[in-house]
Amino acid sequence: MQKLIIAFSKYRRSTMQKDPEPTEWEHFVPRVYYKGFSEIKRKRTKEKLFAWVTDVESHEIDNCQLNIYNFCAENNLYELRNDEGEYIARNFIEKKFGRIEQEIGVVLNGIKEKSKNEKYLECTSILSEYEKSILIILITMLRFRDPETINYGVRFLQQDNPEMDEREARNFTLMNLIPLGIDPEWDKNTIIRTATEKYSGMEFQIGIAPDDVIITSDRPVIEWKPEKNELYNRPKAVMFPLASRLCLYLFPITDQSQAGRSFFFALSDTQISNIQINVAVCARRWIFSRESLTEEQRERIKEGRRRLIT
């Protein structure tokens, strides 16, 4: 750990002049992901994303679109601190995320374009291995950069190491949950690197809806627990809304004919309803949609929350 702290300190000194106003409002669900569920509006040279927002606690739905910038973020969420409580290498992790998110944006845009091209609708291999890996990184990253996951890591460390204070436990948790790319030996052993492995060897299916009816939330990855005898801890299934008309499914490969397959298929009304209900079950508080929700969709959200309670 000391080697990494030294690296962070050097980075801070080398960038102090270049970045005098650091970012404080750091998003745990990247805006590049919500772009697929938003209306894009430009103000001068800046691009802003607006979506319809539903509060699943009160079931209130705003009667206007809201800027997605204001959601799914906390102040200084990924900032490391030294013994004196000062920030180390301000925004280093945030900038690392920014580089990853650029690749994510390219892949998501590519999938959306493919879904509009008829030649891909008949293919059984629509995703490259690179695109699959980026989707797996996105899914894993969303689960591990969540504030609740980070706080759980801090509590776990302090429970097993009573001498460790909150600052040290948080630094250690951040460096283990997030691939930083500073030291190769450290990086390859981080928890998130290991976590990506359970999604390998799964079949990729992407459902296409006829309209902008796919919704998402502030906790967008929906995962069903693995079977008891599952050797690699692979879930029974993963559901992950990709855009307002696209939803990704991952299934363990049970037959050799499934190996390497990835394809589009048309979502049925029942499947669309199931997506909306399960998004509501897993949401922390906020649901986002490109279009204002219908009364029927609101009822599905309420049904999902009732399932969560029971």
C-alpha positions in Angstrom: 0.0 0.0 0.0 2.8 2.4 0.8 4.0 2.2 -2.8 0.6 3.2 -4.0 0.4 6.1 -1.6 3.7 7.4 -2.9 2.5 7.1 -6.4 -0.7 9.1 -5.6 1.4 11.8 -3.9 3.6 12.1 -7.0 0.6 12.3 -9.2 -0.9 15.1 -7.0 2.3 17.2 -7.2 2.5 16.7 -11.0 -1.1 17.8 -11.6 -1.7 20.6 -9.1 -0.9 23.3 -11.6 -3.0 21.6 -14.4 -6.2 21.1 -12.4 -6.8 24.0 -9.9 -10.5 23.3 -9.6 -11.1 19.6 -8.9 -14.4 17.9 -9.4 -16.3 17.2 -6.1 -19.7 15.9 -7.4 -18.7 12.3 -8.4 -21.2 10.0 -10.1 -21.5 6.3 -9.1 -23.7 5.6 -12.2 -22.0 7.3 -15.1 -23.9 9.8 -17.2 -22.7 8.1 -20.4 -24.9 5.1 -19.4 -28.0 7.4 -18.8 -27.5 8.9 -22.2 -29.5 6.0 -23.6 -32.5 6.9 -21.4 -32.4 10.7 -21.8 -33.2 13.5 -24.2 -30.0 15.3 -25.1 -30.1 19.1 -24.9 -27.3 21.4 -25.8 -26.5 24.7 -24.0 -23.8 26.4 -26.0 -21.0 23.8 -26.3 -22.2 21.7 -23.4 -24.4 18.5 -23.7 -26.9 18.0 -21.0 -29.1 14.9 -20.4 -32.7 15.2 -19.3 -34.9 12.2 -18.2 -38.2 11.7 -16.5 -37.7 10.8 -12.9 -39.8 8.6 -10.5 -39.3 8.5 -6.8 -40.1 4.8 -5.9 -40.4 5.7 -2.2 -43.2 8.2 -2.6 -44.3 7.1 -6.1 -44.2 10.7 -7.2 -43.4 11.4 -10.8 -42.1 14.8 -11.8 -44.1 16.5 -14.5 -41.0 17.6 -16.3 -37.6 16.2 -17.3 -34.8 16.7 -14.9 -31.0 17.0 -15.5 -29.4 13.6 -14.8 -26.3 15.4 -13.5 -28.1 15.9 -10.2 -28.6 12.2 -9.6 -26.5 9.2 -8.5 -23.6 11.2 -7.2 -21.9 12.2 -3.9 -19.3 14.7 -3.0 -15.8 13.4 -3.0 -17.0 9.8 -3.3 -13.7 8.4 -4.7 -11.2 10.7 -3.0 -8.3 9.2 -1.0 -6.9 11.0 2.1 -3.5 11.0 3.8 -2.8 10.8 7.6 -3.5 14.5 7.9 -6.9 14.1 6.2 -5.8 16.0 3.1 -6.8 14.6 -0.3 -4.2 12.6 -2.2 -4.1 12.9 -6.0 -7.3 14.8 -6.4 -9.7 13.2 -8.9 -7.3 10.5 -9.8 -9.9 7.8 -9.6 -12.6 10.0 -11.1 -10.3 10.6 -14.2 -9.6 6.9 -14.5 -13.4 6.3 -14.6 -13.6 8.9 -17.3 -11.3 7.0 -19.5 -13.2 3.8 -19.0 -16.5 5.6 -19.6 -15.3 6.9 -23.0 -14.9 3.2 -24.1 -18.2 2.3 -22.7 -19.9 5.1 -24.6 -18.4 3.9 -27.9 -19.6 0.4 -27.3 -23.1 1.4 -26.2 -23.5 3.6 -29.3 -22.3 0.8 -31.5 -24.8 -1.6 -30.1 -27.6 0.9 -30.6 -26.6 1.4 -34.2 -26.4 -2.4 -34.8 -29.9 -2.8 -33.4 -31.2 -0.5 -36.2 -29.4 -2.5 -38.9 -31.4 -5.4 -40.4 -28.3 -7.4 -41.2 -27.5 -7.8 -37.5 -31.0 -8.9 -36.6 -30.4 -12.3 -38.2 -26.8 -12.8 -36.8 -25.9 -15.1 -33.9 -22.7 -13.2 -33.1 -23.5 -9.5 -33.0 -20.9 -8.6 -30.3 -17.1 -8.8 -30.5 -15.1 -10.2 -27.6 -14.0 -6.6 -26.9 -17.6 -5.4 -26.7 -18.5 -8.2 -24.4 -15.6 -7.4 -22.1 -16.6 -3.7 -22.0 -20.2 -4.7 -21.0 -18.9 -7.0 -18.3 -16.6 -4.2 -17.0 -19.6 -1.8 -16.9 -21.9 -4.2 -15.1 -19.2 -5.1 -12.5 -18.1 -1.5 -12.1 -21.7 -0.4 -11.4 -22.0 -2.9 -8.6 -18.6 -2.1 -7.0 -18.4 1.7 -7.3 -21.8 2.0 -5.5 -21.6 4.0 -2.2 -23.3 1.2 -0.3 -20.7 -1.3 -1.6 -17.8 1.0 -0.6 -19.3 1.6 2.9 -19.8 -2.2 3.3 -16.1 -2.7 2.5 -15.1 -0.1 5.0 -17.2 -1.7 7.8 -15.9 -5.2 6.9 -12.3 -4.1 7.1 -12.7 -2.3 10.4 -14.5 -5.3 11.9 -11.6 -7.6 11.0 -9.0 -4.9 11.8 -10.1 -2.9 14.8 -6.9 -0.9 14.7 -7.7 0.5 11.3 -9.4 3.9 11.3 -12.1 4.9 8.8 -9.8 6.9 6.6 -7.3 4.0 6.1 -10.2 1.5 5.7 -11.8 3.7 3.0 -8.5 4.2 1.1 -7.9 0.4 1.2 -11.4 -0.3 0.0 -11.3 2.1 -2.9 -7.9 0.7 -4.1 -9.3 -2.9 -3.9 -12.7 -2.3 -5.5 -11.5 -0.1 -8.3 -8.9 -1.1 -10.9 -6.5 1.9 -10.8 -3.7 0.8 -13.2 -0.9 2.2 -11.1 0.9 -1.0 -10.1 0.3 -4.1 -12.2 0.8 -6.6 -9.4 -1.7 -4.7 -7.2 -4.1 -4.1 -10.0 -4.5 -7.7 -11.1 -5.5 -8.8 -7.6 -8.2 -6.2 -6.9 -11.6 -7.6 -6.1 -13.2 -6.1 -9.1 -10.8 -7.9 -11.5 -11.8 -11.2 -9.9 -15.5 -10.3 -10.0 -15.5 -9.8 -13.7 -14.6 -13.5 -14.2 -17.9 -14.8 -13.1 -19.6 -13.2 -16.1 -17.3 -14.8 -18.6 -18.7 -17.9 -20.3 -22.2 -16.5 -20.5 -24.5 -16.1 -23.5 -25.3 -12.5 -24.4 -28.9 -11.7 -25.6 -30.2 -8.2 -26.3 -33.9 -7.6 -26.4 -35.3 -4.9 -28.6 -38.5 -3.0 -27.7 -40.6 -1.3 -30.3 -40.8 2.0 -28.4 -38.9 3.8 -25.7 -40.4 1.7 -22.9 -37.3 0.3 -21.2 -36.6 2.0 -17.9 -33.6 2.0 -15.6 -32.7 3.1 -12.1 -30.0 4.2 -9.7 -29.1 0.5 -9.2 -29.5 -0.7 -12.8 -27.9 -4.2 -12.6 -30.5 -7.0 -11.9 -29.0 -10.3 -11.0 -30.5 -13.6 -9.9 -28.4 -15.7 -7.5 -26.4 -18.7 -8.8 -27.5 -22.2 -8.3 -26.1 -23.9 -5.2 -23.9 -26.2 -7.2 -22.6 -23.5 -9.6 -18.9 -23.9 -9.7 -17.9 -20.5 -11.0 -20.5 -18.5 -9.0 -22.2 -17.4 -12.2 -25.7 -16.0 -11.6 -28.8 -17.8 -13.0 -29.4 -14.7 -15.1 -28.5 -11.0 -15.4 -30.9 -8.3 -16.7 -29.4 -5.0 -17.6 -31.2 -2.2 -19.4 -28.9 -0.8 -22.0 -31.1 2.0 -23.5 -34.7 3.0 -23.8 -35.3 0.3 -26.4 -32.6 -2.2 -25.5 -32.1 -4.7 -22.6 -29.2 -7.0 -22.1 -29.6 -10.5 -20.7 -26.8 -12.8 -19.6 -27.3 -16.6 -19.2 -24.9 -19.3 -18.2 -23.9 -21.6 -21.0 -25.4 -25.0 -20.5 -24.9 -26.3 -24.0 -21.9 -26.1 -26.3 -24.0 -24.6 -29.1 -24.4 -21.5 -26.9 -20.7 -20.8 -26.8 -19.8 -17.5 -28.3 -23.4 -16.6 -29.2 -24.7 -13.1 -28.9 -27.9 -12.0 -30.7 -30.8 -9.6 -30.9 -34.4 -10.6 -30.3 -37.8 -8.9 -30.2 -39.1 -8.3 -26.7 -42.7 -9.4 -26.0 -45.1 -7.3 -24.0 -44.7 -9.7 -21.1 -40.9 -9.4 -21.2 -41.2 -5.6 -21.2 -43.5 -5.7 -18.2 -41.1 -8.0 -16.4 -38.2 -5.6 -17.1 -40.1 -2.7 -15.6 -41.2 -4.6 -12.5 -37.6 -5.9 -11.8 -36.1 -2.5 -12.3 -38.5 -1.2 -9.7 -37.6 -4.1 -7.3 -33.9 -3.3 -7.5 -34.0 0.5 -7.5 -32.6 2.3 -4.5 -34.8 5.3 -4.9 -34.9 6.7 -8.4 -36.2 5.3 -11.7 -35.3 7.1 -15.0 -37.2 6.9 -18.3 -36.9 8.6 -21.7 -40.6 9.1 -21.9 -43.1 10.0 -19.2 -44.5 6.9 -17.6 -48.0 5.7 -18.4 -50.5 4.8 -15.6 -49.9 1.1 -16.5 -46.2 1.5 -16.1 -46.6 3.3 -12.8 -48.7 0.3 -11.5 -45.9 -2.0 -12.5 -43.4 0.1 -10.5 -45.7 -0.1 -7.5 -46.0 -3.9 -8.0 -42.2 -4.2 -8.0 -41.9 -2.2 -4.8 -44.5 -4.4 -3.1 -42.4 -7.5 -4.1 -39.4 -5.9 -2.5 -41.3 -5.4 0.8 -42.6 -8.9 0.9 
